[in-house]
Amino acid sequence: MLISTWIRRSCALLFLLSFGCAAQAPSPDLNRNIERNLRSYYSVPADVKLFVGARTPSDFSGYDNLVVTFDNGQKKQDQKFLISKDNKTLLRVTRFDLTQDPYASTMKKIDLAGRPVRGNENAKVTIVNYDDFECPFCARMHETLTNDILKNYGDRVRIIYKDYPLTEIHPWAKHAAIDANCLAAQSGQAYWDFADYMHDNQQQIAHQAKSLLEQENNIDRIALDQAQKAKIPADTIQACIKAQSDKQVQASMEEADKLGVSATPTLFINGYKIDGAIPAEELHAAIDNALRDAGVTTAAATSH
């Protein structure tokens, strides 16, 4: 879970905390009071450490900038606040740059080069799915995207998967992602056939083998079978699978982290973020909105 989960409040753009301490309080006491207020307001777990940074000038009269770092031992996240000159008020303001399209800006941060596409490669609506082959909720989303979204929206959308294996709880997910990328480099159809099989047979893969090594060997065999069906040269795919280079997977995971992804599945529909395996109706609504924004009719999708 990312630290931002505790810091998100859906209805407020700012909050105000009255410390009640004297002006120009000693820095250690002030920092302690800031930490206690933030822990209380955001229900920050006890094992997360908070570090109060140095003050810097702000654009707001009577306030300085203040950065507080939240550290859970695995990830650090900086949050920006404003603190009054008299040390009595801490303020968090969400600042919007109205000269920018936030969805377009998000899409520019997602590297889609070379990724296999389902649907229309030239569609004006792009659905990016950060996926984990071992995640049961991802299997549910995969089914929805494959059997529902493509059926209802046809050539008006394109679907692209990126990697975000949750290695802490899904031990073979990263290995599967690497094998999938080996296939993707040679054949988009082989990649999708492999993705279909992995999502449809998660339980079988997990329970038929007695060890992680056996599971990974089985995944390799599945990938090699898909390569053979796609007529990919055996030596090419075998070399890639044997190498198990995780460079591409790691790059995708780092990209996802920067976008605020913390769980799977996470979708971006033309930059609009969706967390989790939401009901199909909600997914349809998000896609319809993206189609309207792109100037594409949604009439054929009204049957859903």
C-alpha positions as CSV (number, residue, x, y, z in Angstrom):
1,M,0.0,0.0,0.0
2,L,1.4,3.4,-0.9
3,I,1.7,6.1,1.7
4,S,-0.6,8.3,-0.4
5,T,-3.5,6.0,0.6
6,W,-3.5,7.6,4.1
7,I,-3.1,11.1,2.7
8,R,-6.0,11.0,0.3
9,R,-9.3,12.7,1.4
10,S,-11.8,12.8,-1.5
11,C,-13.9,15.7,-0.5
12,A,-11.4,18.3,0.6
13,L,-8.9,20.4,-1.2
14,L,-7.3,21.7,1.9
15,F,-7.2,21.1,5.6
16,L,-6.5,23.3,8.6
17,L,-4.8,22.2,11.8
18,S,-4.6,24.6,14.8
19,F,-1.6,23.6,16.9
20,G,-2.3,25.8,19.8
21,C,1.4,26.2,20.6
22,A,3.1,29.4,21.1
23,A,4.5,31.4,18.2
24,Q,8.1,30.5,17.2
25,A,8.0,27.3,19.3
26,P,11.3,25.4,19.5
27,S,11.8,23.3,16.3
28,P,11.8,19.9,18.0
29,D,8.5,20.6,19.8
30,L,7.0,22.0,16.6
31,N,8.1,19.0,14.5
32,R,6.7,16.7,17.2
33,N,3.3,18.6,17.1
34,I,3.3,18.4,13.3
35,E,3.9,14.7,13.3
36,R,1.2,14.0,16.0
37,N,-1.4,16.1,14.0
38,L,-0.6,14.3,10.7
39,R,-0.6,10.9,12.3
40,S,-4.0,11.6,13.9
41,Y,-5.6,13.2,10.9
42,Y,-4.5,10.6,8.3
43,S,-4.4,7.5,10.7
44,V,-0.8,6.9,9.7
45,P,0.4,3.4,10.9
46,A,2.9,3.4,13.7
47,D,5.6,1.7,11.7
48,V,5.6,4.6,9.1
49,K,8.2,7.2,10.0
50,L,7.6,10.9,9.4
51,F,10.4,13.4,8.7
52,V,9.8,17.1,8.7
53,G,11.9,19.0,6.3
54,A,13.3,22.6,6.2
55,R,11.1,25.5,5.5
56,T,11.3,27.4,2.3
57,P,9.6,30.6,1.0
58,S,6.2,30.1,-0.6
59,D,4.0,32.1,-2.9
60,F,1.4,32.6,-0.2
61,S,1.7,35.6,2.1
62,G,2.2,34.6,5.7
63,Y,3.2,31.0,4.9
64,D,6.3,29.0,4.2
65,N,6.6,25.7,2.3
66,L,7.2,22.6,4.3
67,V,7.8,19.1,3.0
68,V,7.0,16.1,5.2
69,T,8.5,12.7,4.2
70,F,6.5,9.5,4.9
71,D,8.7,6.4,5.0
72,N,7.3,2.9,5.4
73,G,10.7,1.2,5.1
74,Q,10.1,0.3,1.4
75,K,9.0,3.5,-0.2
76,K,9.3,7.2,0.7
77,Q,6.8,9.8,-0.3
78,D,7.1,13.6,0.0
79,Q,4.0,15.6,0.8
80,K,4.0,19.4,0.5
81,F,2.4,21.6,3.1
82,L,2.2,25.3,4.0
83,I,3.0,26.4,7.5
84,S,2.1,29.8,8.9
85,K,4.9,32.2,9.9
86,D,3.6,32.1,13.5
87,N,3.8,28.2,13.6
88,K,0.1,27.9,14.5
89,T,-1.4,26.6,11.3
90,L,-0.5,23.8,8.9
91,L,-2.3,23.9,5.5
92,R,-2.4,21.5,2.6
93,V,-3.5,23.0,-0.7
94,T,-4.1,21.1,-3.9
95,R,-2.8,23.4,-6.7
96,F,-4.1,22.9,-10.2
97,D,-2.4,24.1,-13.4
98,L,-5.3,25.0,-15.6
99,T,-3.0,25.4,-18.6
100,Q,-2.5,21.6,-18.6
101,D,-4.7,18.6,-19.4
102,P,-4.0,16.2,-16.6
103,Y,-5.1,13.2,-18.5
104,A,-3.0,14.0,-21.5
105,S,0.0,14.7,-19.2
106,T,-0.5,11.2,-17.6
107,M,-0.6,9.5,-20.9
108,K,2.7,11.1,-21.9
109,K,4.3,9.4,-18.9
110,I,3.3,5.9,-20.1
111,D,5.7,4.3,-22.5
112,L,3.7,2.2,-25.0
113,A,6.4,1.6,-27.5
114,G,6.5,-2.0,-28.7
115,R,3.6,-3.1,-26.5
116,P,1.1,-5.5,-28.1
117,V,-2.3,-4.0,-28.9
118,R,-5.8,-5.5,-28.7
119,G,-8.5,-3.7,-30.6
120,N,-7.8,-0.9,-33.1
121,E,-4.1,0.3,-33.1
122,N,-5.3,3.7,-34.3
123,A,-8.2,4.1,-31.9
124,K,-8.6,7.4,-30.1
125,V,-9.3,5.8,-26.7
126,T,-6.4,3.8,-25.2
127,I,-6.9,1.5,-22.2
128,V,-3.7,0.8,-20.4
129,N,-3.9,-2.0,-17.8
130,Y,-1.1,-2.4,-15.2
131,D,-1.4,-6.2,-14.8
132,D,-0.1,-9.1,-12.7
133,F,-0.5,-12.6,-14.1
134,E,-0.9,-14.1,-10.7
135,C,-3.5,-11.7,-9.4
136,P,-7.1,-13.0,-9.2
137,F,-8.6,-9.5,-9.5
138,C,-6.5,-9.1,-12.7
139,A,-8.0,-12.3,-14.0
140,R,-11.4,-10.8,-13.5
141,M,-10.5,-7.6,-15.2
142,H,-8.8,-9.5,-18.1
143,E,-12.1,-11.3,-18.6
144,T,-14.1,-8.1,-18.6
145,L,-11.7,-6.4,-21.1
146,T,-11.6,-9.4,-23.4
147,N,-15.2,-10.6,-23.4
148,D,-17.1,-7.4,-22.7
149,I,-15.1,-4.2,-23.6
150,L,-13.8,-5.5,-27.0
151,K,-17.2,-6.9,-27.8
152,N,-19.1,-3.7,-27.0
153,Y,-16.5,-1.1,-28.3
154,G,-14.8,-2.9,-31.1
155,D,-12.5,-0.7,-33.1
156,R,-13.1,2.4,-31.0
157,V,-10.7,1.3,-28.3
158,R,-7.2,-0.2,-28.0
159,I,-6.1,-2.2,-25.0
160,I,-2.5,-2.4,-23.9
161,Y,-1.0,-4.2,-20.9
162,K,2.0,-3.0,-18.8
163,D,3.7,-5.0,-16.1
164,Y,3.2,-4.5,-12.3
165,P,3.8,-7.9,-10.7
166,L,3.3,-7.8,-6.9
167,T,6.3,-9.8,-6.1
168,E,5.8,-9.7,-2.3
169,I,2.6,-11.8,-2.6
170,H,2.8,-13.3,-6.1
171,P,6.1,-15.2,-6.4
172,W,5.8,-16.3,-10.0
173,A,4.2,-13.2,-11.5
174,K,7.4,-11.5,-12.4
175,H,8.7,-14.7,-14.1
176,A,5.5,-14.9,-16.1
177,A,5.8,-11.2,-17.1
178,I,9.3,-11.7,-18.4
179,D,8.3,-14.7,-20.5
180,A,5.3,-12.7,-21.8
181,N,7.7,-9.9,-22.9
182,C,9.9,-12.5,-24.7
183,L,6.8,-13.5,-26.7
184,A,5.7,-9.9,-27.2
185,A,9.1,-9.0,-28.8
186,Q,8.4,-11.6,-31.5
187,S,4.6,-11.8,-31.9
188,G,1.7,-9.7,-30.5
189,Q,-0.7,-12.6,-31.0
190,A,1.6,-15.0,-29.0
191,Y,1.7,-12.5,-26.2
192,W,-2.1,-12.2,-26.0
193,D,-2.5,-16.0,-26.3
194,F,-0.1,-16.4,-23.4
195,A,-1.9,-13.7,-21.3
196,D,-5.2,-15.4,-21.9
197,Y,-3.9,-18.7,-20.8
198,M,-2.2,-17.4,-17.7
199,H,-5.2,-15.5,-16.5
200,D,-7.6,-18.3,-17.3
201,N,-5.4,-20.9,-15.5
202,Q,-4.0,-19.2,-12.4
203,Q,-5.2,-21.8,-10.0
204,Q,-4.0,-24.7,-12.0
205,I,-0.5,-23.1,-12.4
206,A,-0.4,-22.3,-8.6
207,H,-1.5,-25.7,-7.3
208,Q,-0.2,-28.3,-9.8
209,A,3.5,-27.6,-8.9
210,K,5.0,-28.3,-5.5
211,S,7.6,-25.6,-5.6
212,L,8.2,-22.1,-7.1
213,L,10.9,-23.6,-9.4
214,E,8.3,-26.1,-10.8
215,Q,5.8,-23.4,-11.3
216,E,8.4,-21.3,-13.2
217,N,9.4,-24.3,-15.3
218,N,5.7,-24.9,-16.2
219,I,5.3,-21.2,-17.1
220,D,8.3,-21.5,-19.4
221,R,6.8,-24.6,-21.1
222,I,3.5,-22.7,-21.6
223,A,5.5,-19.8,-23.2
224,L,7.4,-22.2,-25.5
225,D,4.1,-23.8,-26.6
226,Q,2.7,-20.4,-27.5
227,A,5.9,-19.6,-29.4
228,Q,5.7,-22.8,-31.3
229,K,2.1,-22.1,-32.3
230,A,3.2,-18.6,-33.5
231,K,6.1,-20.1,-35.4
232,I,8.7,-18.1,-33.5
233,P,12.2,-19.5,-33.9
234,A,12.9,-21.9,-31.0
235,D,16.4,-20.7,-30.4
236,T,15.3,-17.1,-30.2
237,I,12.5,-17.6,-27.6
238,Q,14.6,-20.1,-25.6
239,A,17.5,-17.7,-25.3
240,C,15.2,-14.9,-24.1
241,I,13.4,-17.1,-21.6
242,K,16.7,-18.5,-20.3
243,A,18.2,-15.1,-19.8
244,Q,15.2,-13.9,-17.6
245,S,16.2,-10.3,-18.0
246,D,13.8,-8.2,-15.8
247,K,14.9,-4.8,-17.2
248,Q,11.7,-4.2,-19.1
249,V,9.5,-5.4,-16.2
250,Q,11.4,-3.2,-13.7
251,A,11.0,-0.2,-16.0
252,S,7.3,-0.7,-16.2
253,M,7.1,-1.1,-12.4
254,E,9.0,2.1,-11.8
255,E,6.8,3.9,-14.3
256,A,3.7,2.7,-12.5
257,D,5.1,3.8,-9.1
258,K,5.5,7.3,-10.5
259,L,1.9,7.3,-11.7
260,G,0.7,6.4,-8.2
261,V,-0.1,2.7,-9.0
262,S,-0.1,0.6,-5.8
263,A,-2.2,-2.4,-6.6
264,T,-3.5,-4.4,-9.5
265,P,-5.3,-4.1,-11.7
266,T,-4.9,-0.4,-12.3
267,L,-6.2,1.1,-15.5
268,F,-5.7,4.4,-17.3
269,I,-8.4,5.2,-19.9
270,N,-6.9,8.1,-21.9
271,G,-5.2,9.1,-18.7
272,Y,-8.2,8.7,-16.4
273,K,-7.1,6.4,-13.5
274,I,-9.2,3.4,-12.3
275,D,-8.2,1.4,-9.3
276,G,-9.2,-2.3,-9.0
277,A,-11.6,-4.7,-10.8
278,I,-14.6,-2.3,-10.9
279,P,-18.0,-3.5,-12.2
280,A,-18.3,-3.4,-16.0
281,E,-21.0,-0.7,-15.8
282,E,-18.5,1.7,-14.2
283,L,-15.9,0.8,-16.8
284,H,-18.3,1.4,-19.6
285,A,-19.1,4.9,-18.2
286,A,-15.4,5.8,-18.1
287,I,-14.9,4.6,-21.7
288,D,-18.0,6.5,-22.9
289,N,-16.7,9.7,-21.3
290,A,-13.3,9.2,-23.0
291,L,-15.0,8.5,-26.4
292,R,-17.1,11.7,-26.0
293,D,-14.0,13.7,-25.1
294,A,-12.3,12.3,-28.2
295,G,-15.2,13.2,-30.4
296,V,-16.2,9.6,-31.0
297,T,-19.8,8.4,-30.9
298,T,-20.9,6.1,-28.1
299,A,-24.1,5.1,-29.7
300,A,-23.1,1.5,-30.5
301,A,-22.1,1.0,-26.9
302,T,-25.6,1.8,-25.5
303,S,-26.5,-1.9,-25.5
304,H,-24.4,-2.5,-22.4
